[in-house]
Amino acid sequence: MSNIQDILKERILVLDGAMGTMLQRYKFTEEDFRGERFKDWKSPLQGNNDLLSLTQPKAIAEVHRKYFEAGADIVETNTFSGTTIAMADYGMEELVYDLNFESARIAKEVANEFTKREPHKPRFVAGSIGPTNKTASMSPDVNDPGYRAVSFDELRLAYKQQVEALLDGGSDLLLVETIFDTLNAKAALFAIEEVKEERGVELPIMVSGTITDASGRTLSGQTAEAFLISISHIPILSVGFNCALGANQLVPHLEVISAKTGHAVSAHPNAGLPNAFGEYDETPQQMAEQIKEYVEKGLVNIVGGCCGTTPEHIKAIADLVKQFTPRGIKDKN
């Protein structure tokens, strides 16, 4: 397998688009989510997209295949909510290892299929590690600002379990993404370092934060630069932003981190901002036109899509970035 660090110096890599957006097209029912294995499960399961890796694996493989066909170099595993903390909503904490292992295995199988077909363009699998549905640095209760719904240690243990399964399933790298609370991200990064040390492995890590609104800060109050400094003690492959904003709103934040880091810089924005129905209207052409600014300014090394993006969006981005050289990766951290 070619070294992703070397490839990043040669060209801009393309990340896939939204898994959830694609799965909505299948219009899966409660029965589809349950499959045979969970037909008698005590709580409703519709909406638990990670579960589809166990109950509808063909659909998950098909989504990965479509993104690779569109030109993606890296696909993310279907594990955005794959921790005991997030799975507690469905009473499925015990299934976390299975969910992550199978999701990584499915993605890796499809990646190998494409790498074999096109050895000059190796495909990679990024184990997707979401932020969980709890925050370690803020209280969910306005009347009790000192209260925390989760501790650093609880997060660390949950992430460690996820990381081990993602690696066992065949992930080539790990993506800690949609970070709204840097303390959660630090717990994930700490867990990854633990696993690396225990297994004696080196592993590329992508870190992607989320700027939540026009203030230019994460939910836990950090600017782009403060976020970068907070995670700079960890050896990572790339740092960047995803979700919450459309491509053009991300430009100033990418400019900040691109100027300040020696790591690769990534961006996978939404297809614009959601409309009144929570849907994303930006066409592939519109999105590619905005991402053109990233590559013309030399801000990114990895680019893809988040909410609302489809293989059509990824194809437009892949066709665009072929024409540009990647941002130079310096040794300044």
C-alpha positions, 0 to 999 in steps of 0.5 A: 500500500502506497504511503498516504504522506507521500501521495499528499505531496504529489496531489490533492486527495479527495475524500468522499461525501455524505453517507447519511444523504446517500442512505436516505435515498434507500428509504429504509423502513424500521424493518430494514433497519432491524433486519433478521438479527434485530427484529425483536429489539426492544426500542425503535432502530430507524435512524441508527445509520451505523446499524445498517453495516450489520443489517444492510451491508450491501447498501453500505458497500454500494455507497462506498463504491459510488464515491470511489467511482466518482473519484474519491481517494478516501472513504469514511467508515459508516461509524460516525456514532459508533461509540457506547456513548452514542449507541446508548440511545438504542441500548446497543452499547454491546454491539459497538465492536461489531459495528465498527469492525464490520463497517471498516471491513466493508469499506476496506473490501471495496477499497481493495477492489478499486486499488486492484483495478487502478494500482496507480490510484490507491484507495484508502479507508478512514475510520470515522470517529464522531464527536458523540452526543455529549460534551465534556467541557460544557453543562447541558443544564443551564441551571447547573453550569458545573454539571457534566454529562460525560467525563474525559475518562468515559470518553477515552474508554469509549473511543478506545473501544471504537479505535480498536475495532476500526483498526481490526476491521482494516482502516488505513487511517483514522478521522476524528471529525465534526469536533465541536468540543476540543475536550472530546477530541482530546479524549479521542486522540488520547485513546488513539495514542494509547492504542498505537502504543499498545499495538506498536503501530504508527497510524495517520490521523486526520483531525477535523473541527466544526465552526458552528456559526458566523462567530468563527468559533467551535461550540466550545468557544475556540477560534480556528487558531486556538483549536489548532494549538489545542491539538498540536501536541499530537502527531497528525496527518492533517487538520481541517474543518467540516460540516456546519458551514458551506464551502465559501464560509470556510475560507477565512478559517482555512486561511488561518490554519493553512498559514499556521500549520505544517500538517496537511489541511483538509476541508469537507464542507456541507453543500451550502447551508440547509434550507427551511426543510433542513435540505441542502440545495447547492449543486455539484457545480456550485460547490466545485466553483466555491472549492476552486477558491481553496485550490487557487489559494493553495489552502488544502491538501484533502477535500471532500463533502459533508452534509448534503453531498453526493457522488455527483458533488464528489465527481465535480470536486475530483475533476476540479482538483486534478488541475491544481497542485496541493498546498505545500506541507512544511515542517512547521507544527 
